[in-house]
C-alpha cells in the first residue's frame, strides 16, 4: 500500500512544472504571482492529503491532475473574495458600521478618482508657486456650512472624530481638569471610552452629577483654578429616559464664559439636516452645537454628513490654532483622497443639492416610495420554493447617531418552507455582489431604504436566478 501511495505522490506535478504549463501561465497573467504560488501549493497539498487518506487511486489520479487548474482557480477565487469588496446593504441601517458606513456621492467619487490618478496641489499654492496649507479649502467650507463668522472661526480636519476629541483634549487640557457629566461617559464601538481617552490625553477627569441628572449648578460647583475645559459629549449610542435632567448647552457656554473656561462639544455626528422632518424626533445637531457659542465642536465626516470617515472640527480661531500647533496633529491629519471626498460632500450641501449625497437621500426617502419598490421586487421574486411578500418595518440611522429613533419603512420578506432563514441569508451573502439583509422570525428581510433604486432591476434579475435554484 505504501509503495502504491509513493507511486501516486511521484505523479503529482511540481509547483514550478505547473506554473510553466499553459494553464499556469494563464493564471499568472490574471493574478499576482505570490497569490498563484500559494494557491498552487495548497491545491497540490490537498491532492497529497487525499492520496494519504486513500480517496484518490491510480484510476482517478489522472483526472484529478487534469482538473488541477480548476482547483487552483477555485482557490484563487476564494482568496479574491476575502478582499474588501462592494456589497448591497439591504439591512435598513443607513450608517452600517460593519458595511463601511456612508456611501459616497458620485461627485465625491469623481473627486477622489481625479486626485488619485496623478499628482495634485495638496500642499502647493498655484498662485504663489510656494508651499500651501493642506486642506485649506475644505476648512473654509466647514466654516461656511456651520454658518460661522469667518473672521472669528476656523475649521480643522483630522482622520476621525475620536482623533479630533483626543487632539482637542491634549491641546487644551493636558495637566489640568476636564469637567464632564457622569451621564456622558460613553463607550462607543471597539471599546473606545471617554474616561480612557481623557486619561491618555493627559487631562484629569472630574465627574459631575449623576447618570440620569446633571444640573448646571453641578458644573459650576466643580470649577476650580485647575479647570481647563468643560466637555459635553453626545450620547450617541444609548438614551436615558424617565427621571432625567441635562444642563442646556447654552447654559454651559455661559458658565464657561463667566469662569474663563472654554466649552468643547464632542457632537459625534455631523448632522446638518432637520431630522425631525423625517420622523426622527428632535436630535442634537452639529449646526446647533456650533451656534451655541462653544469654543470647539467635533463631529464625524461620515456620520449623517454622508462624506468620508474624518473628524471635522469648527471653533474659535485661537482654539483651532492650539490644535494645529500640537505635534500630534501631523499624526492625525488626512490624505488627499479624504480631502477630495469631503470637499465634494460639503459643496453638495452648500449648493442646495443634499439628495446627491446618498445618506441624505436615504433619510429623505418617503416610506410609500419604498413600499412601491418592494411590491415590484416581491412580484418578481416569488418562486415555487421561496415566498416574497411586502411587510412594514423600521429603518434606523445607525452608526451611533440617533439612539432609539426609527423611520417607517417597508421590506421584502423572503421565506422558504424548505430552507431556514439563516441558510437563505447565507446564500444571498455569497452572491456577486453579496446581498446583506437581516433575519426576523425565520424570514429574511430586505429593507430597500438602503438600496440604491438605480440598482433595482439588476438586483431583481440576479436574485430571481438565485431563488429559482435555491432549493434542490
C-alpha positions in Angstrom: 0.0 0.0 0.0 2.8 2.4 0.9 4.6 1.7 -2.4 1.4 2.4 -4.3 0.9 5.7 -2.5 4.5 6.7 -3.1 3.9 6.0 -6.8 0.9 8.3 -6.8 2.8 11.0 -5.0 5.5 10.9 -7.7 2.9 11.5 -10.4 1.9 14.8 -8.9 3.3 17.8 -10.7 5.9 20.1 -9.1 4.9 23.6 -8.4 7.3 25.0 -10.9 6.2 22.5 -13.5 2.5 23.6 -13.1 3.4 27.3 -13.3 5.3 26.7 -16.5 2.3 25.0 -18.1 -0.2 26.8 -20.4 -2.8 26.8 -17.6 -0.3 28.1 -15.1 0.9 30.9 -17.4 -2.7 32.0 -17.9 -3.3 32.2 -14.2 -0.1 34.2 -13.8 -1.3 36.6 -16.4 -4.5 37.2 -14.5 -3.3 37.2 -10.9 -0.2 38.3 -8.9 2.5 35.6 -8.8 2.7 35.2 -4.9 -1.1 34.5 -4.8 -1.0 32.0 -7.6 2.0 30.3 -6.0 0.1 29.9 -2.7 -3.0 28.6 -4.4 -0.9 26.0 -6.4 0.9 24.8 -3.3 -2.4 24.5 -1.5 -4.1 22.6 -4.3 -1.2 20.1 -4.7 -1.1 19.7 -0.8 -4.9 18.8 -0.9 -4.2 16.1 -3.5 -1.4 14.7 -1.4 -3.7 14.5 1.6 -6.4 12.8 -0.5 -3.9 10.2 -1.6 -2.8 9.7 2.0 -6.4 9.1 3.0 -6.9 6.6 0.2 -9.6 8.7 -1.5 -7.5 9.1 -4.7 -6.5 5.9 -6.5 -4.4 5.2 -9.6 -7.6 5.1 -11.8 -8.7 8.6 -10.9 -5.4 10.4 -10.3 -5.1 11.3 -14.0 -8.4 13.1 -13.9 -7.5 14.9 -10.7 -4.3 16.1 -12.2 -6.1 17.2 -15.3 -8.6 19.1 -13.1 -5.8 20.8 -11.1 -6.1 24.1 -13.0 -9.7 24.3 -12.0 -8.9 23.5 -8.4 -6.2 26.3 -8.3 -8.6 28.7 -10.0 -11.2 28.0 -7.3 -8.7 28.6 -4.6 -7.8 31.9 -6.3 -11.5 32.9 -6.3 -11.7 32.2 -2.6 -8.7 34.4 -2.0 -10.1 37.2 -4.1 -13.4 37.1 -2.1 -11.5 37.6 1.1 -10.5 41.1 0.0 -12.6 44.2 0.6 -15.5 44.2 -1.9 -18.7 46.1 -2.6 -21.9 44.7 -1.0 -25.6 45.5 -1.2 -26.8 46.9 2.1 -30.5 45.7 2.5 -30.5 45.9 6.3 -32.3 49.2 6.5 -29.4 50.6 8.7 -28.2 53.7 6.8 -24.8 54.0 8.6 -24.0 50.3 8.9 -20.6 50.4 10.5 -19.8 46.8 9.5 -20.6 47.6 5.9 -18.5 50.8 5.7 -21.0 53.4 6.9 -21.7 56.2 4.5 -21.6 55.5 0.7 -20.0 58.5 -1.1 -21.8 60.6 -3.7 -20.9 60.4 -7.4 -19.3 63.8 -7.1 -17.1 62.7 -4.2 -16.1 59.5 -6.0 -15.2 61.5 -9.1 -13.1 64.0 -7.0 -11.3 61.1 -5.3 -10.6 59.5 -8.7 -9.3 62.7 -10.2 -6.7 63.3 -7.5 -5.8 59.6 -7.1 -4.8 59.1 -10.7 -1.9 61.5 -10.5 -0.4 64.5 -8.7 -2.4 67.3 -7.2 -1.9 70.6 -5.4 -2.3 69.1 -1.9 0.2 71.5 -0.3 1.0 73.7 -3.2 -0.3 77.3 -3.8 -0.9 77.6 -7.5 -0.9 81.4 -7.3 2.3 81.9 -5.4 4.1 78.8 -6.6 5.1 78.1 -3.0 4.1 75.6 -0.4 0.4 75.9 0.6 -1.8 74.8 3.5 -3.2 71.2 3.3 -7.0 71.2 3.4 -7.3 75.0 3.5 -10.3 75.0 1.1 -12.3 72.3 2.9 -11.7 74.0 6.2 -13.2 77.2 4.8 -16.2 75.2 3.6 -16.7 73.8 7.1 -16.9 77.3 8.5 -19.4 78.3 5.7 -21.6 75.2 6.3 -21.6 75.9 10.0 -22.7 79.4 9.3 -19.9 80.9 11.4 -18.2 84.3 11.2 -15.1 83.6 9.1 -13.2 86.4 10.9 -13.6 84.7 14.3 -13.9 81.0 13.4 -11.8 78.3 11.8 -12.1 74.7 10.8 -9.9 71.6 11.0 -10.0 68.1 9.6 -8.4 65.0 11.1 -8.8 61.3 10.4 -11.9 60.7 12.6 -13.9 62.2 15.4 -12.0 60.1 18.1 -8.8 61.7 16.9 -10.4 65.1 17.0 -11.5 64.6 20.5 -8.1 63.3 21.7 -6.2 66.2 19.9 -8.5 68.8 21.5 -8.2 67.4 25.0 -4.5 67.1 24.8 -4.1 70.6 23.3 -6.4 72.3 25.7 -6.4 70.4 28.9 -3.2 68.4 29.4 -2.2 68.5 33.0 -5.5 70.2 34.0 -9.1 69.2 34.8 -11.9 68.5 32.4 -15.5 68.6 33.8 -18.0 66.1 32.3 -21.3 64.7 33.3 -21.5 61.1 34.6 -24.3 60.6 32.2 -22.0 61.3 29.2 -19.1 58.9 30.0 -20.0 56.8 26.9 -18.3 53.9 25.3 -18.5 53.6 21.5 -17.5 50.7 19.2 -14.2 49.0 19.7 -14.0 49.7 23.5 -13.4 53.5 22.9 -14.3 55.0 26.3 -14.4 58.7 27.1 -12.7 58.3 30.5 -9.9 56.3 28.9 -9.3 58.9 26.2 -9.3 61.7 28.8 -6.6 59.9 30.8 -4.5 59.2 27.7 -4.7 62.9 26.7 -3.0 63.9 29.9 -6.2 65.6 31.3 -7.8 64.8 34.7 -11.4 63.7 34.7 -13.8 65.5 37.0 -17.2 63.7 37.0 -20.3 65.8 38.0 -24.0 65.0 38.5 -25.5 61.5 38.3 -26.1 59.1 35.5 -29.6 60.5 34.9 -29.5 64.1 36.2 -26.8 66.7 35.8 -27.7 70.3 36.5 -25.8 73.5 35.6 -25.0 74.0 39.2 -23.2 70.7 39.3 -20.8 72.1 36.7 -20.5 75.4 38.4 -19.6 73.8 41.8 -16.8 71.7 40.1 -14.9 74.7 38.5 -11.5 75.3 40.2 -8.3 77.1 39.2 -7.2 73.8 37.7 -10.2 73.5 35.3 -9.1 73.7 31.7 -12.2 72.6 29.8 -15.9 71.8 30.2 -16.8 68.9 28.0 -20.2 68.0 26.6 -20.4 64.5 24.9 -23.3 63.5 22.7 -24.9 60.2 24.0 -24.5 58.7 20.5 -25.5 55.0 21.1 -27.9 55.0 24.0 -30.6 57.1 25.6 -31.7 57.9 29.2 -35.4 58.2 29.8 -37.6 58.8 32.8 -36.4 60.9 35.7 -33.8 62.9 33.8 -32.3 66.3 33.6 -29.5 67.7 31.5 -28.0 71.2 31.5 -28.6 73.2 28.3 -25.6 73.6 26.1 -26.1 77.4 26.1 -26.0 77.4 29.9 -22.7 75.6 29.8 -21.3 78.1 27.3 -22.4 81.0 29.6 -20.9 79.3 32.6 -17.6 78.8 30.7 -17.6 82.4 29.6 -18.2 83.6 33.2 -15.4 81.3 34.6 -13.0 81.8 31.7 -13.1 78.1 30.7 -13.7 77.0 27.1 -16.6 74.6 26.4 -16.0 71.7 24.0 -18.7 69.6 22.4 -17.9 66.1 21.2 -21.0 66.1 19.0 -20.1 62.8 17.2 -22.5 63.3 14.3 -22.0 65.9 11.6 -25.8 66.3 11.1 -26.8 69.5 9.3 -30.3 68.2 8.2 -33.6 68.8 10.1 -34.0 65.2 11.2 -37.4 65.9 12.9 -38.8 66.4 9.4 -38.0 62.8 8.6 -39.8 61.4 11.6 -36.6 61.0 13.8 -37.8 63.4 16.5 -35.7 66.2 18.0 -32.0 65.4 17.7 -29.0 67.5 18.7 -27.1 68.6 15.6 -23.7 69.8 14.6 -25.1 73.2 13.5 -26.9 73.7 16.8 -23.8 72.9 18.7 -21.7 75.4 16.7 -24.4 78.1 17.1 -24.4 77.7 20.9 -21.1 79.6 21.1 -19.0 76.6 22.2 -15.3 77.1 21.8 -14.9 73.9 19.8 -17.3 71.3 18.2 -16.0 68.0 16.9 -18.0 65.6 14.7 -17.7 62.8 12.1 -17.5 63.5 8.4 -19.4 60.3 7.6 -22.0 60.1 10.3 -25.1 61.8 9.0 -23.0 64.3 6.9 -22.5 61.4 4.5 -18.9 62.0 3.5 -15.7 60.1 4.1 -14.6 59.0 7.5 -13.0 62.1 9.0 -13.1 64.2 12.1 -14.4 67.7 11.4 -13.8 70.5 13.8 -15.2 74.0 13.9 -14.3 76.5 16.6 -12.7 79.8 17.7 -9.7 80.6 15.7 -7.4 80.9 18.8 -8.5 77.4 19.9 -8.1 75.8 16.5 -4.6 77.3 16.3 -3.7 75.4 19.5 -4.8 72.2 17.9 -2.9 72.8 14.7 0.3 73.6 16.6 0.1 70.3 18.6 2.7 67.8 17.2 0.0 65.2 17.3 -1.9 67.0 14.6 0.5 65.6 12.0 -0.2 62.1 13.1 -3.9 62.7 12.8 -4.1 64.6 9.5 -5.9 63.3 6.5 -4.7 62.5 3.0 -5.7 63.9 -0.4 -8.4 61.3 -1.0 -10.3 62.2 2.2 -10.0 65.9 1.5 -11.3 65.5 -2.1 -14.3 63.4 -0.9 -15.1 65.8 2.0 -14.9 68.9 -0.2 -17.3 67.4 -2.7 -19.8 66.4 0.0 -19.8 69.9 1.6 -20.2 71.6 -1.7 -23.3 69.4 -2.4 -25.0 70.8 0.7 -23.8 74.4 0.1 -25.1 74.3 -3.5 -28.6 73.1 -2.3 -28.2 69.5 -3.6 -28.4 67.3 -0.5 -30.1 64.5 -2.4 -26.9 63.9 -4.3 -25.4 62.6 -1.0 -26.7 59.0 -0.6 -27.1 59.3 3.2 -29.3 62.4 2.9 -31.3 60.8 0.1 -32.0 57.7 2.2 -33.0 59.8 5.1 -35.4 61.8 3.0 -36.8 58.8 1.0 -40.6 58.5 1.6 -41.9 55.2 3.0 -44.5 55.0 0.3 -41.8 55.1 -2.4 -40.1 52.2 -0.6 -43.3 50.2 -0.4 -43.9 50.6 -4.2 -40.4 49.3 -4.9 -40.8 46.4 -2.5 -44.0 45.5 -4.3 -42.2 45.3 -7.6 -39.4 43.2 -6.1 -41.9 40.8 -4.4 -43.9 40.2 -7.6 -40.7 39.3 -9.4 -39.0 37.2 -6.7 -41.8 34.8 -5.6 -40.9 31.3 -6.8 -42.0 27.8 -6.2 -39.5 27.4 -3.4 -39.4 31.0 -1.9 -42.3 33.2 -1.0 -41.7 37.0 -1.3 -44.1 39.5 0.4 -44.1 43.1 1.4 -44.0 43.9 5.1 -43.8 47.1 7.1 -40.6 47.6 9.1 -38.5 50.3 10.7 -35.2 51.7 9.3 -32.6 53.1 11.6 -29.8 55.6 11.0 -27.2 53.6 12.8 -23.5 54.4 13.3 -24.1 55.6 16.9 -26.1 58.7 15.9 -29.7 58.7 16.9 -30.4 56.1 19.6 -33.9 54.9 19.8 -35.1 56.8 16.7 -36.6 54.9 13.8 -38.1 55.7 10.4 -41.2 53.9 9.0 -40.1 51.7 6.0 -41.0 48.6 4.1 -39.1 45.4 3.3 -39.3 42.4 1.0 -39.8 39.3 3.3 -38.3 36.1 1.9 -39.4 32.8 3.4 -38.9 29.2 2.3 -40.6 26.1 3.8 -37.6 24.0 2.8 -34.8 26.3 3.9 -34.1 28.2 7.1 -33.7 31.9 7.1 -30.0 31.5 8.1 -29.4 29.3 5.1 -31.2 31.7 2.8 -29.3 34.7 4.2 -26.0 32.9 3.7 -26.9 32.1 0.1 -27.6 35.8 -0.5 -24.2 36.7 1.1 -22.4 34.6 -1.4 -23.8 36.3 -4.5 -21.7 38.8 -6.5 -22.2 41.4 -5.2 -23.2 39.9 -1.8 -26.7 41.0 -0.6 -26.9 41.6 3.1 -30.3 41.6 4.7 -31.5 40.9 8.3 -33.2 37.9 9.8 -36.5 38.3 11.7 -38.7 35.4 12.9 -37.2 32.9 10.5 -37.5 35.2 7.5 -35.0 37.3 5.6 -36.0 40.9 5.3 -34.6 43.2 2.6 -35.3 46.8 3.5 -34.9 48.8 0.3 -34.3 52.2 2.0 -30.6 51.4 1.9 -30.6 50.0 -1.6 -30.0 52.4 -4.5 -33.1 52.5 -6.7 -30.9 52.6 -9.8 -29.8 49.0 -9.0 -33.3 47.6 -8.6 -33.6 46.0 -12.0 -30.2 44.3 -12.0 -30.6 43.0 -8.4 -34.0 41.6 -9.1 -32.7 39.6 -12.1 -29.8 38.3 -10.0 -31.9 37.4 -7.0 -34.6 35.8 -9.2 -32.0 33.5 -10.8 -30.7 32.6 -7.3 -34.0 32.0 -5.7 -35.2 29.8 -8.7 -32.5 27.3 -7.7 -32.5 28.0 -4.0 -33.9 24.6 -3.1 -32.6 21.5 -4.9 
